[in-house]
């Protein structure tokens, strides 16, 4: 029987909100980590999701999340990343930040959808 995890997109205003909402729905005891790599690990199974991959994620009110996790939030997240990334990555991170500030390029929402689709092909529903 396929396990269904429901994300309440109306509660997602920031990436930090997404971590909370996803952790409450998917994570082990409400927590799986608060970064993109930990999210991907969770989706691979064993950290809140079934090891056999027999599950799907239904992201309700995803359009609210898409708007809130748009370029403004992406720029905010990239600013945070820029402050802690290795010096060899600062130039490329600066380019990504400039793109986000200009309203171009992938958004935080896009990052999350890409991770879900990569780790769980066909397992994302955006009703």
Number of C-alpha atoms within 10 A of each C-alpha: 5 9 12 15 17 17 22 18 21 15 15 23 17 19 22 13 14 21 22 19 21 24 21 17 19 24 21 15 11 15 18 22 18 15 11 15 11 13 22 20 17 23 27 19 17 14 20 19 21 15 13 9 17 14 19 20 21 18 20 16 16 19 15 16 23 18 15 22 24 22 23 18 20 27 22 17 19 21 16 11 16 19 11 11 12 10 10 8 12 15 11 11 19 15 11 20 23 16 16 23 17 12 15 13 15 15 22 25 22 15 13 17 16 15 17 20 13 14 18 19 12 11 16 16 12 12 9
